[in-house]
């Protein structure tokens, strides 16, 4: 090698050596963003709530955020914007003005912000976790924590491209707050630095408080850590001076955070935090039943029917993959290690508190499973730190085994995160019928039209069409939910007309899938969680997708409907219009079987479903047509124009 080549090689090594951490952080950002950005290949956003947040952001950009949502639950006055995560809306609006150079509001440009920002936030949070691990222990630990956070499915889920909600941003402020909390503890004897870092920590905790209602994690983790660390310091016979400095640091951060948060949000957050502890701490039968969802209020329809309110432990493997064992291994390991190790560790109990609290939360509710993603990453990092300190003086074989183990953990987490996003697709990109319907409504109905609809597609209706919806996914008014549910199940056409008149509805939007959900509709209609209530249990209905198939040997055309094979003759003989008499007996029960006019669905009802006005409207029973006229259909979705003159 020539002197010139050697000199260039040394310069190249010097560059990578000097910028190694920066390069690692860039790679972590790319890894985290790359996994989350997979969903950018789809044109729309994930789930439903992001459309509600984006619409509110649009009002901010236009400078006219109202007190209440003017479109959703219009009959009940809309959903109040008070107490909602306005920081996300104003923060995104500011980014919109910056990156569009002050351009006017454009819904489709803003949609791009909603698609990109969550993935960027998730990547930034992963990078921030590196600094938290570095401050707590060392750079290598920070890297391990960051990589796991960048890839663990539970955390990836809420920060995927298009998942535009406040939690995608909220964790960023929480992590930064804890970085400065740790820095304040490390500078506990330096009054000036300690106070500066404490104030900065409290500030970012406050920013989280105005960003995301899950900021209740902050006081829960801080208080748990404070109590446990005092006990730990007592066991380790710390000095009175250290006790004093620690208590002072905690009080500065906690009091400053609490006072400012209360001034801005009121005392409600204190009550919610206290109630969560008193209602869910498993110290009595009532609380245990609440955790396991074996005791649900007779009128808590949302809690009984909305999926995210279910317990979360049955989804742990899906959410955490191979790392499912981490909370159950790391928590007891931390306990014994801290208790018997001669080396003092004042940061481990932050991880312990965070991991223990969120494990319990995730166990008790599906919607909290994403809160456990980051603590698992911290737990893996802590395990890495302990193991590598333990094997420093061990044999080369043990070092290699440990290295292989952690490489395996990292690779499985990367694989799990990558697989997770490829198996998820924005629902609206799958619902072509709804896509077509939404764009038809936008192009073919008056701008002041009022839509009578079920809540699960309300956010799509209001965002894509800018029309008023009788219900939406906020479920902020049970009255609206109950009224639409009653419209679906009742067989009293006068009651149907009365409900449409009450909402002054111009259009009814519905899908065929409603026929398989009559029991759920009845629960909402009568506001009861008692599935044994005869008003609820009497309904039996189902919808099966049908596809034409050719029998190889006979070349005969059949229809496969949910695994049931019908010959072409049998299938085409099924009615497409409403029948007053059953055409099938199933297990002794008279049943009504229909097919859709385009032959893509098979309907199976009992009399209770068949006699509902909605079934009559769907299957063109003449009297029911007084309600409305079918003006558009796509797939399993239909739009009816309400005949207002017939409602009196």
C-alpha positions as CSV (number, residue, x, y, z in Angstrom):
1,X,0.0,0.0,0.0
2,X,1.4,3.4,-1.0
3,X,1.8,6.2,1.5
4,X,-1.1,8.1,-0.2
5,X,-3.4,5.1,0.1
6,X,-2.4,4.5,3.7
7,X,-3.0,8.2,4.5
8,X,-6.4,8.2,2.9
9,X,-7.3,4.9,4.7
10,X,-6.3,6.5,8.0
11,X,-8.4,9.6,7.2
12,X,-11.4,7.5,6.4
13,X,-11.0,5.6,9.7
14,X,-10.6,8.8,11.5
15,X,-13.8,10.2,10.0
16,X,-15.8,7.1,11.0
17,X,-14.2,7.1,14.4
18,X,-15.0,10.7,15.1
19,X,-18.5,10.4,13.8
20,X,-19.4,6.9,14.9
21,X,-22.2,7.9,17.2
22,X,-23.7,10.3,14.6
23,X,-23.6,7.5,12.0
24,X,-25.2,5.0,14.4
25,X,-28.0,7.5,15.2
26,X,-28.6,8.1,11.6
27,X,-28.9,4.3,11.0
28,X,-31.2,3.9,14.0
29,X,-33.4,6.7,12.5
30,X,-33.4,5.1,9.1
31,X,-34.2,1.7,10.6
32,X,-37.1,3.1,12.7
33,X,-38.5,5.2,9.9
34,X,-38.0,2.6,7.2
35,X,-40.1,0.0,9.1
36,X,-42.9,2.5,9.8
37,X,-42.8,4.1,6.3
38,X,-43.8,0.8,4.7
39,X,-47.4,2.0,4.8
40,X,-46.6,5.0,2.8
41,X,-47.1,2.8,-0.3
42,X,-50.9,3.2,0.4
43,X,-52.5,6.5,-0.4
44,X,-54.5,6.9,2.8
45,X,-54.1,6.9,6.5
46,X,-54.4,4.1,9.0
47,X,-57.5,3.4,11.2
48,X,-60.2,6.0,11.7
49,X,-59.2,8.5,14.4
50,X,-56.4,10.0,12.4
51,X,-59.0,11.5,10.1
52,X,-60.7,13.3,13.0
53,X,-57.4,14.7,14.2
54,X,-56.4,15.8,10.7
55,X,-59.8,17.5,10.2
56,X,-59.3,19.4,13.5
57,X,-55.8,20.4,12.3
58,X,-57.4,21.7,9.1
59,X,-59.6,24.1,11.2
60,X,-56.5,25.3,13.0
61,X,-54.7,26.0,9.7
62,X,-57.8,27.9,8.4
63,X,-57.8,29.9,11.7
64,X,-61.2,28.9,12.8
65,X,-61.1,26.0,15.3
66,X,-64.7,25.9,16.7
67,X,-65.7,25.0,20.2
68,X,-67.4,21.8,19.0
69,X,-66.9,19.6,16.0
70,X,-69.5,21.0,13.5
71,X,-69.8,17.8,11.5
72,X,-69.9,14.7,13.8
73,X,-72.9,14.1,16.0
74,X,-74.5,17.2,14.5
75,X,-77.9,16.7,16.2
76,X,-76.2,16.6,19.6
77,X,-74.1,19.7,18.9
78,X,-70.9,17.9,17.9
79,X,-68.0,16.6,20.0
80,X,-66.4,19.3,22.2
81,X,-62.8,20.2,21.3
82,X,-62.2,21.3,24.9
83,X,-59.7,19.0,26.6
84,X,-58.6,17.5,23.3
85,X,-55.0,17.2,22.2
86,X,-54.8,20.6,20.6
87,X,-51.0,20.7,20.8
88,X,-50.8,18.1,18.1
89,X,-53.1,20.1,15.9
90,X,-51.3,23.4,16.4
91,X,-47.9,21.8,16.1
92,X,-48.8,20.1,12.8
93,X,-50.4,23.3,11.6
94,X,-47.1,25.1,12.3
95,X,-45.2,22.4,10.4
96,X,-47.7,22.8,7.5
97,X,-47.1,26.5,7.3
98,X,-43.3,26.0,7.5
99,X,-43.0,23.3,4.8
100,X,-45.6,24.7,2.5
101,X,-44.1,28.2,2.8
102,X,-47.4,29.6,4.2
103,X,-49.7,28.0,1.6
104,X,-53.4,28.1,2.0
105,X,-55.2,25.0,3.5
106,X,-55.4,22.1,1.2
107,X,-56.9,18.9,2.6
108,X,-54.9,16.6,0.4
109,X,-51.6,18.3,1.1
110,X,-52.4,18.0,4.8
111,X,-53.2,14.3,4.3
112,X,-49.5,13.9,3.3
113,X,-48.5,15.4,6.7
114,X,-50.8,12.9,8.4
115,X,-49.2,10.0,6.5
116,X,-45.5,11.0,7.0
117,X,-45.4,12.6,10.5
118,X,-46.1,9.6,12.7
119,X,-43.3,7.6,11.1
120,X,-40.9,10.6,11.6
121,X,-42.1,11.0,15.2
122,X,-41.5,7.3,15.9
123,X,-38.0,7.4,14.4
124,X,-37.2,10.5,16.5
125,X,-38.5,8.8,19.7
126,X,-36.2,5.8,18.9
127,X,-33.2,8.1,18.6
128,X,-34.2,9.9,21.9
129,X,-34.3,6.5,23.6
130,X,-30.6,6.1,22.7
131,X,-29.8,9.2,24.7
132,X,-31.9,8.0,27.6
133,X,-30.0,4.7,27.7
134,X,-26.7,6.5,27.3
135,X,-27.5,8.8,30.2
136,X,-28.6,6.0,32.4
137,X,-25.8,3.6,31.6
138,X,-23.6,3.8,28.5
139,X,-23.7,4.2,24.7
140,X,-23.9,0.5,23.9
141,X,-26.9,0.2,26.2
142,X,-28.5,3.2,24.5
143,X,-28.0,1.5,21.1
144,X,-29.7,-1.7,22.2
145,X,-32.6,0.2,23.7
146,X,-33.1,2.3,20.6
147,X,-33.0,-0.6,18.2
148,X,-35.6,-2.5,20.1
149,X,-37.8,0.6,20.4
150,X,-37.4,1.1,16.7
151,X,-38.7,-2.3,15.9
152,X,-41.0,-3.8,18.6
153,X,-44.4,-4.2,17.0
154,X,-46.4,-2.7,19.9
155,X,-44.6,0.7,19.6
156,X,-44.3,0.5,15.8
157,X,-48.1,0.1,15.6
158,X,-48.9,3.5,17.0
159,X,-46.2,5.3,15.1
160,X,-46.7,3.7,11.6
161,X,-47.1,6.0,8.7
162,X,-50.6,7.3,8.6
163,X,-51.3,6.7,12.3
164,X,-51.8,10.4,12.9
165,X,-52.7,10.6,16.6
166,X,-51.4,12.3,19.7
167,X,-49.7,9.2,21.1
168,X,-47.3,9.2,18.1
169,X,-45.9,12.5,19.3
170,X,-46.5,12.3,23.1
171,X,-43.8,9.7,23.8
172,X,-41.2,12.0,22.4
173,X,-41.7,14.6,25.2
174,X,-41.9,11.9,27.8
175,X,-38.5,10.4,26.8
176,X,-36.9,13.8,26.6
177,X,-38.3,14.6,30.1
178,X,-36.8,11.4,31.5
179,X,-33.4,12.2,29.8
180,X,-33.2,15.5,31.7
181,X,-34.6,13.8,34.9
182,X,-31.7,11.4,34.8
183,X,-29.3,14.2,34.1
184,X,-30.7,16.1,37.1
185,X,-30.1,13.0,39.3
186,X,-26.5,12.7,38.0
187,X,-25.9,16.4,38.9
188,X,-27.5,16.0,42.2
189,X,-24.7,17.8,44.1
190,X,-24.4,20.6,41.6
191,X,-27.2,23.0,42.6
192,X,-27.2,25.1,39.3
193,X,-27.1,22.2,36.9
194,X,-29.5,20.1,39.0
195,X,-32.1,22.9,39.0
196,X,-31.7,23.7,35.3
197,X,-32.1,20.0,34.3
198,X,-35.0,19.6,36.7
199,X,-36.8,22.6,35.2
200,X,-36.2,21.3,31.7
201,X,-37.5,17.8,32.7
202,X,-40.7,19.3,34.2
203,X,-41.2,21.4,31.1
204,X,-41.1,18.4,28.7
205,X,-43.4,16.4,31.0
206,X,-45.8,19.4,30.8
207,X,-45.5,19.4,27.0
208,X,-46.5,15.8,27.1
209,X,-49.5,16.7,29.3
210,X,-50.9,19.1,26.7
211,X,-50.1,16.6,23.9
212,X,-51.6,13.4,25.0
213,X,-54.0,12.2,27.8
214,X,-51.7,9.2,28.5
215,X,-49.4,11.7,30.2
216,X,-50.9,10.2,33.4
217,X,-48.0,7.7,33.0
218,X,-45.6,10.5,34.1
219,X,-47.0,11.0,37.6
220,X,-47.6,7.3,38.0
221,X,-44.0,6.4,37.1
222,X,-42.5,9.3,39.0
223,X,-44.4,8.6,42.2
224,X,-43.7,4.9,42.0
225,X,-40.0,5.6,41.4
226,X,-39.8,8.1,44.2
227,X,-41.2,5.7,46.8
228,X,-39.2,2.7,45.6
229,X,-36.0,4.7,45.3
230,X,-36.4,6.0,48.9
231,X,-36.7,2.4,50.1
232,X,-33.7,1.4,48.0
233,X,-31.6,4.2,49.3
234,X,-32.5,3.2,52.9
235,X,-31.5,-0.4,52.2
236,X,-28.2,0.8,50.8
237,X,-27.7,3.1,53.8
238,X,-27.3,6.3,51.7
239,X,-26.3,9.5,53.4
240,X,-28.7,12.0,54.8
241,X,-27.3,14.5,52.3
242,X,-28.1,12.2,49.3
243,X,-31.6,11.7,50.6
244,X,-32.1,15.4,50.8
245,X,-30.8,16.1,47.3
246,X,-32.9,13.3,45.8
247,X,-36.1,14.5,47.5
248,X,-35.3,18.1,46.5
249,X,-34.8,17.1,42.8
250,X,-38.0,15.0,42.8
251,X,-40.1,17.8,44.4
252,X,-38.8,20.5,42.0
253,X,-39.8,18.4,39.0
254,X,-43.0,16.9,40.3
255,X,-44.4,20.1,41.9
256,X,-43.4,22.3,38.9
257,X,-45.0,19.8,36.5
258,X,-48.1,19.4,38.6
259,X,-48.7,23.1,39.1
260,X,-48.3,24.1,35.5
261,X,-50.4,21.2,34.3
262,X,-53.1,22.1,36.7
263,X,-53.1,25.7,35.8
264,X,-53.6,24.7,32.1
265,X,-55.8,21.7,32.4
266,X,-57.4,22.0,35.9
267,X,-57.4,19.3,38.6
268,X,-59.2,16.7,36.5
269,X,-56.0,14.9,35.7
270,X,-55.3,14.4,39.4
271,X,-58.7,12.8,39.9
272,X,-58.3,10.5,36.8
273,X,-54.8,9.4,38.0
274,X,-56.2,8.6,41.5
275,X,-59.2,6.9,40.2
276,X,-57.1,4.7,37.9
277,X,-55.0,3.5,40.9
278,X,-58.0,3.0,43.2
279,X,-60.2,1.3,40.6
280,X,-57.6,-1.0,39.0
281,X,-55.1,-1.8,41.8
282,X,-55.9,-5.5,42.4
283,X,-56.5,-5.3,46.1
284,X,-60.1,-6.4,46.1
285,X,-62.6,-8.6,44.2
286,X,-64.2,-5.6,42.5
287,X,-60.9,-4.3,41.1
288,X,-59.8,-7.7,39.9
289,X,-63.1,-8.2,38.1
290,X,-62.7,-4.7,36.5
291,X,-59.2,-5.7,35.4
292,X,-60.3,-9.0,33.9
293,X,-63.5,-7.4,32.5
294,X,-65.7,-9.9,34.2
295,X,-67.7,-7.1,35.7
296,X,-69.1,-4.5,33.3
297,X,-71.7,-1.9,34.0
298,X,-75.1,-2.8,32.6
299,X,-75.0,0.5,30.5
300,X,-71.3,0.5,29.5
301,X,-72.0,-0.3,25.9
302,X,-68.7,1.2,24.6
303,X,-66.7,-0.8,27.1
304,X,-68.5,-4.0,26.2
305,X,-68.4,-3.7,22.5
306,X,-65.4,-1.6,21.4
307,X,-62.4,-3.9,20.8
308,X,-59.8,-1.7,22.3
309,X,-61.6,-1.9,25.7
310,X,-61.0,-5.7,25.9
311,X,-58.2,-7.2,28.0
312,X,-54.8,-7.1,26.4
313,X,-53.0,-10.2,27.7
314,X,-54.3,-12.5,25.0
315,X,-52.6,-10.2,22.3
316,X,-49.2,-10.1,24.0
317,X,-47.5,-12.5,21.5
318,X,-48.8,-10.5,18.5
319,X,-47.7,-7.2,20.1
320,X,-44.3,-8.2,21.5
321,X,-43.4,-11.3,19.6
322,X,-40.3,-13.1,20.9
323,X,-39.8,-10.3,23.5
324,X,-43.0,-11.3,25.3
325,X,-41.0,-12.8,28.2
326,X,-39.1,-9.5,29.0
327,X,-41.4,-8.0,31.6
328,X,-41.8,-11.4,33.5
329,X,-38.0,-12.0,33.5
330,X,-36.5,-8.5,33.8
331,X,-38.8,-7.3,36.6
332,X,-37.8,-10.0,39.1
333,X,-34.2,-9.9,37.9
334,X,-34.0,-6.2,38.6
335,X,-35.5,-6.7,42.0
336,X,-32.9,-9.3,43.1
337,X,-30.0,-7.6,41.3
338,X,-30.7,-4.3,43.0
339,X,-31.3,-5.9,46.4
340,X,-28.1,-8.1,46.4
341,X,-25.7,-6.2,44.1
342,X,-23.0,-4.2,45.9
343,X,-23.1,-1.6,43.1
344,X,-25.6,1.1,43.5
345,X,-28.0,1.9,40.6
346,X,-30.3,4.8,41.0
347,X,-31.8,4.6,37.5
348,X,-32.9,1.0,37.3
349,X,-36.0,1.7,39.4
350,X,-37.2,4.2,36.7
351,X,-37.2,1.3,34.3
352,X,-38.7,-1.0,36.9
353,X,-41.6,1.4,37.7
354,X,-42.3,2.1,34.1
355,X,-42.1,-1.5,33.0
356,X,-44.3,-2.8,36.0
357,X,-47.0,-0.1,35.5
358,X,-47.4,-0.5,31.8
359,X,-47.3,-4.3,32.0
360,X,-50.3,-4.1,34.3
361,X,-52.0,-1.6,32.0
362,X,-51.3,-3.7,28.9
363,X,-52.6,-6.8,30.6
364,X,-55.8,-5.2,31.6
365,X,-56.7,-3.3,28.4
366,X,-55.9,-3.9,24.7
367,X,-55.7,-0.1,24.0
368,X,-52.8,0.1,26.5
369,X,-50.6,-2.6,24.9
370,X,-48.7,0.0,23.0
371,X,-47.6,1.7,26.2
372,X,-45.5,-1.4,27.0
373,X,-43.4,-1.3,23.9
374,X,-40.9,1.3,25.0
375,X,-40.5,-0.1,28.6
376,X,-39.7,-3.5,27.0
377,X,-37.0,-1.8,25.0
378,X,-35.6,-0.3,28.2
379,X,-35.9,-3.6,29.9
380,X,-33.8,-5.4,27.2
381,X,-31.3,-2.6,27.4
382,X,-31.0,-3.0,31.2
383,X,-30.6,-6.8,30.8
384,X,-27.8,-6.1,28.2
385,X,-26.1,-3.7,30.7
386,X,-26.2,-6.2,33.6
387,X,-25.1,-9.2,31.4
388,X,-22.1,-7.4,29.9
389,X,-20.9,-6.1,33.3
390,X,-21.2,-9.6,34.6
391,X,-19.3,-11.3,31.8
392,X,-16.4,-8.8,31.7
393,X,-14.1,-11.2,33.5
394,X,-15.7,-14.4,32.1
395,X,-14.5,-16.8,29.5
396,X,-14.5,-15.9,25.8
397,X,-17.1,-18.7,25.3
398,X,-19.5,-17.0,27.7
399,X,-18.9,-13.7,26.0
400,X,-19.7,-15.1,22.6
401,X,-22.9,-16.8,23.9
402,X,-24.1,-13.6,25.4
403,X,-23.2,-11.6,22.3
404,X,-25.1,-14.1,20.1
405,X,-28.1,-14.0,22.4
406,X,-28.4,-10.2,22.2
407,X,-27.8,-10.3,18.4
408,X,-30.6,-12.8,18.2
409,X,-32.9,-10.6,20.3
410,X,-32.2,-7.6,18.1
411,X,-32.7,-9.6,14.8
412,X,-36.0,-11.1,16.0
413,X,-37.2,-7.7,17.0
414,X,-36.3,-6.3,13.6
415,X,-38.0,-9.2,11.9
416,X,-41.1,-8.9,14.0
417,X,-41.4,-5.2,13.3
418,X,-40.9,-5.7,9.6
419,X,-43.4,-8.5,9.4
420,X,-45.9,-6.6,11.5
421,X,-46.2,-3.7,9.1
422,X,-46.4,-5.9,6.1
423,X,-49.4,-7.6,7.5
424,X,-51.2,-4.3,8.2
425,X,-53.0,-2.3,5.7
426,X,-55.1,0.9,6.1
427,X,-58.7,-0.3,6.3
428,X,-59.9,2.3,3.8
429,X,-57.5,0.9,1.2
430,X,-59.2,-2.4,1.6
431,X,-62.8,-1.0,1.6
432,X,-63.1,-0.1,-2.1
433,X,-66.9,0.1,-1.7
434,X,-66.5,2.8,1.0
435,X,-63.9,4.6,-1.0
436,X,-66.2,4.8,-4.0
437,X,-69.2,5.8,-1.9
438,X,-67.3,8.6,-0.1
439,X,-66.1,10.2,-3.3
440,X,-69.6,9.8,-4.8
441,X,-71.1,11.6,-1.8
442,X,-68.5,14.4,-2.1
443,X,-69.3,14.9,-5.8
444,X,-73.0,14.3,-5.9
445,X,-74.6,15.7,-2.7
446,X,-75.2,19.3,-1.5
447,X,-72.4,20.6,0.7
448,X,-74.9,21.0,3.6
449,X,-76.2,17.5,3.3
450,X,-76.8,15.5,6.6
451,X,-75.8,11.9,6.6
452,X,-77.6,9.3,8.8
453,X,-74.9,6.7,9.6
454,X,-73.4,4.3,12.1
455,X,-70.4,5.5,14.0
456,X,-67.7,3.2,12.8
457,X,-67.3,5.0,9.5
458,X,-68.2,8.5,10.8
459,X,-64.6,9.9,10.6
460,X,-64.3,8.8,7.0
461,X,-67.6,10.5,6.1
462,X,-66.7,13.8,7.7
463,X,-63.2,14.0,6.4
464,X,-63.6,12.8,2.8
465,X,-67.0,14.4,2.2
466,X,-67.1,17.4,4.6
467,X,-70.7,16.5,5.2
468,X,-72.4,16.2,8.6
469,X,-72.6,12.8,10.1
470,X,-75.2,11.7,12.7
471,X,-72.5,9.7,14.6
472,X,-68.8,9.3,14.5
473,X,-66.0,7.3,16.1
474,X,-65.7,9.6,19.1
475,X,-68.8,8.0,20.5
476,X,-69.2,11.2,22.4
477,X,-73.0,11.0,22.5
478,X,-74.7,7.6,23.2
479,X,-78.0,9.1,22.1
480,X,-76.8,9.3,18.5
481,X,-75.5,5.7,18.6
482,X,-78.7,4.4,20.2
483,X,-80.9,6.2,17.7
484,X,-79.2,4.8,14.6
485,X,-79.1,1.3,16.2
486,X,-82.8,1.5,16.8
487,X,-83.4,2.6,13.2
488,X,-81.6,-0.6,12.1
489,X,-83.5,-3.1,14.3
490,X,-87.0,-1.7,14.6
491,X,-89.9,-3.2,12.5
492,X,-92.0,-0.1,13.1
493,X,-91.7,2.0,10.0
494,X,-93.2,5.0,11.8
495,X,-90.3,4.8,14.3
496,X,-87.9,4.8,11.4
497,X,-89.5,7.9,10.0
498,X,-89.6,9.6,13.3
499,X,-85.8,9.1,13.7
500,X,-85.0,10.3,10.3
501,X,-87.2,13.4,10.9
502,X,-85.4,14.0,14.3
503,X,-82.1,14.1,12.5
504,X,-83.4,16.0,9.5
505,X,-81.4,13.4,7.5
506,X,-80.8,13.9,3.8
507,X,-79.1,10.5,3.1
508,X,-78.8,7.1,4.8
509,X,-75.4,5.3,4.4
510,X,-75.2,1.7,5.3
511,X,-73.5,-1.6,4.4
512,X,-74.7,-5.2,4.2
513,X,-72.5,-6.2,7.1
514,X,-75.0,-4.6,9.5
515,X,-77.2,-7.7,9.1
516,X,-74.7,-9.8,11.0
517,X,-74.5,-7.2,13.8
518,X,-78.1,-6.9,14.9
519,X,-77.4,-8.1,18.4
520,X,-74.8,-5.4,18.9
521,X,-77.2,-2.8,17.4
522,X,-79.8,-4.0,19.9
523,X,-77.4,-3.5,22.8
524,X,-76.9,0.1,21.7
525,X,-80.6,0.7,21.0
526,X,-81.6,-0.4,24.5
527,X,-78.4,0.7,26.1
528,X,-77.7,-2.6,27.8
529,X,-74.8,-5.0,28.0
530,X,-77.0,-7.9,29.0
531,X,-76.8,-10.3,26.0
532,X,-79.4,-12.5,27.5
533,X,-82.0,-9.7,27.3
534,X,-84.6,-11.1,24.8
535,X,-84.7,-7.7,23.1
536,X,-81.0,-8.4,22.2
537,X,-80.8,-12.2,21.9
538,X,-83.7,-12.6,19.5
539,X,-81.8,-11.6,16.4
540,X,-79.9,-14.0,14.2
541,X,-78.4,-12.9,10.9
542,X,-75.4,-13.4,8.8
543,X,-73.7,-12.3,5.5
544,X,-71.5,-14.6,3.6
545,X,-69.2,-13.5,0.7
546,X,-69.8,-15.5,-2.5
547,X,-67.4,-16.3,-5.3
548,X,-68.2,-18.3,-8.5
549,X,-66.1,-21.5,-8.9
550,X,-65.8,-24.0,-11.7
551,X,-65.8,-27.7,-11.0
552,X,-62.9,-29.2,-12.8
553,X,-64.4,-32.6,-13.8
554,X,-67.9,-31.4,-14.9
555,X,-67.0,-27.8,-15.8
556,X,-70.1,-26.8,-13.8
557,X,-70.4,-23.3,-12.4
558,X,-71.0,-23.2,-8.6
559,X,-71.0,-20.5,-5.9
560,X,-68.8,-20.8,-2.9
561,X,-70.5,-18.8,-0.1
562,X,-68.3,-18.9,3.1
563,X,-67.4,-22.5,2.4
564,X,-70.9,-23.5,1.4
565,X,-71.1,-24.8,-2.2
566,X,-74.3,-24.0,-4.1
567,X,-74.9,-25.0,-7.7
568,X,-75.6,-22.2,-10.1
569,X,-79.3,-23.2,-10.3
570,X,-79.6,-23.3,-6.5
571,X,-78.0,-20.0,-6.1
572,X,-79.8,-18.1,-8.8
573,X,-83.2,-19.4,-7.4
574,X,-82.6,-17.5,-4.2
575,X,-84.6,-14.3,-4.0
576,X,-83.1,-10.8,-4.2
577,X,-86.3,-9.0,-3.0
578,X,-87.9,-9.2,0.4
579,X,-90.0,-12.3,1.3
580,X,-92.7,-12.5,3.9
581,X,-92.3,-16.3,4.2
582,X,-89.2,-18.3,5.1
583,X,-87.6,-20.4,2.4
584,X,-85.4,-22.6,4.5
585,X,-85.5,-24.4,7.9
586,X,-82.3,-24.6,9.8
587,X,-82.2,-26.6,13.0
588,X,-85.9,-26.2,13.4
589,X,-85.8,-22.5,12.9
590,X,-87.5,-20.8,9.9
591,X,-84.9,-18.8,8.0
592,X,-84.9,-16.4,5.1
593,X,-82.1,-16.7,2.6
594,X,-81.4,-14.1,-0.1
595,X,-78.6,-13.3,-2.5
596,X,-77.4,-9.9,-3.6
597,X,-78.3,-8.8,-7.2
598,X,-74.6,-8.8,-8.2
599,X,-74.3,-12.3,-6.8
600,X,-71.4,-11.5,-4.4
601,X,-73.2,-12.1,-1.1
602,X,-75.5,-14.6,0.6
603,X,-77.8,-13.4,3.4
604,X,-79.3,-15.6,6.1
605,X,-81.9,-14.2,8.6
606,X,-84.3,-15.3,11.2
607,X,-87.7,-13.6,11.3
608,X,-86.6,-10.9,13.8
609,X,-84.0,-9.6,11.3
610,X,-86.1,-10.2,8.2
611,X,-89.0,-8.2,9.6
612,X,-87.0,-5.1,10.4
613,X,-87.7,-2.1,8.3
614,X,-84.0,-1.9,7.3
615,X,-84.1,-5.4,5.8
616,X,-87.3,-4.5,3.9
617,X,-85.6,-1.3,2.6
618,X,-82.5,-3.2,1.6
619,X,-84.5,-5.9,-0.2
620,X,-86.9,-3.5,-1.9
621,X,-90.1,-4.2,-0.1
622,X,-92.6,-1.6,-1.6
623,X,-93.8,0.0,1.6
624,X,-90.3,0.5,3.0
625,X,-89.4,2.5,-0.1
626,X,-91.4,5.4,1.4
627,X,-88.3,6.0,3.5
628,X,-85.8,6.5,0.8
629,X,-84.6,5.8,-2.7
630,X,-81.4,3.9,-3.5
631,X,-79.2,6.4,-5.4
632,X,-75.8,4.7,-5.2
633,X,-74.2,1.4,-4.4
634,X,-70.7,0.1,-4.5
635,X,-69.7,-3.3,-3.2
636,X,-71.6,-3.8,0.0
637,X,-72.2,-0.1,0.6
638,X,-75.4,1.7,-0.3
639,X,-76.6,5.3,-0.2
640,X,-80.3,6.1,0.1
641,X,-81.7,9.6,-0.5
642,X,-84.3,10.2,2.2
643,X,-87.9,11.0,1.0
644,X,-88.5,13.8,3.5
645,X,-92.0,14.5,2.2
646,X,-93.0,11.0,3.4
647,X,-91.7,11.4,6.9
648,X,-94.7,13.3,8.3
